[in-house]
Amino acid sequence: MTGNIQATVAALLQPSDALVAAMAALEGDILLLGVGGKIGPSLAKLAKQAIDQSGVPRRVIGVSRLTEPGLKEQLEQDGIETIAADLLNEDDLAALPDVKNVLYLAGTKFGTTGKEAFTWAMNAYLPGRVAEKYRHSRIVVYSTGNVYPLTPVLDGGADESMSPAPVGEYGQSCLGRERVFQHFSNKYNTPVLVYRLNYANDLQYGVLLEIAKSVRDEKPIDLRMGHVNVIWQGDANEMALRAFAHCAAPAKLLNITGPETAPVRWIAKEFGKLLGKEPILVNEEQPTALLSNAAESFRLFGYPKISLKEMIGLTAAWLQQGGRTISKATHFQERKGQF
């Protein structure tokens, strides 16, 4: 049923010439810590495809608890080596191979309210253990725009020069993650790039899918968080892999998102046109929102290949054709940091 969309998306997810060149120039293998999350499998697959096309052999190794049925087989079918490990277990962590390039995706967000201690252990304690072990590697550290405060919509989003002021313990613990990696980057001269991402969109999850589902199901859409930044997951993955070339000591901070300050009201109406439904919009847009300015990433990597309207069109078609979705909400409308 979804074959045509899958073929279109597969073509859009092919590595660019710039990424293939970056993988050819990269020294050493790539290790993904936390490969079992939403982003990990597609990121690992893109890395392997780009490496294969580069003609320079190197390993891609994915580490997670591998508890999701079929994940290990899926990764290995794509040519990715797998290691089952609990990163909070010292023996498991110590047994991991030494690898020159580390993508740090481990962390927790959802369900943090009521599990604050575990959230801090994952998001702020574990980074120190990893930074010690991989002090001789390059590390791209996944973080989030939630380290920023809500900013005036008219300002165009927080850039990397803005002082963090996270709302809620999830954002605070993510800032803890960043600070710990920054400390060890300073201590050991470890090249690090802190990759502040919000919000990545795949056909199976993301802000756009959540809005589209609400339109389709005639559920109210809260406009108080009235504006968002979004980026296609494939573009975000490519930028993460190319970010190895920009790791630095002291650590470099980099916002990753799309170029638009996109109104939720407009997005909902666009989906309404495509899905044949009138969006149910409630409350009024507030003058502030969680927004990031990613101009520095565009200077380094160019603009995303997939536009906002393309993402909206693909998402609507995916829903209409009954495509699989992942029930992991972004909670993008949360204004008090309670995830």
Disulfide bonds with the S-S distance in Angstrom:
none
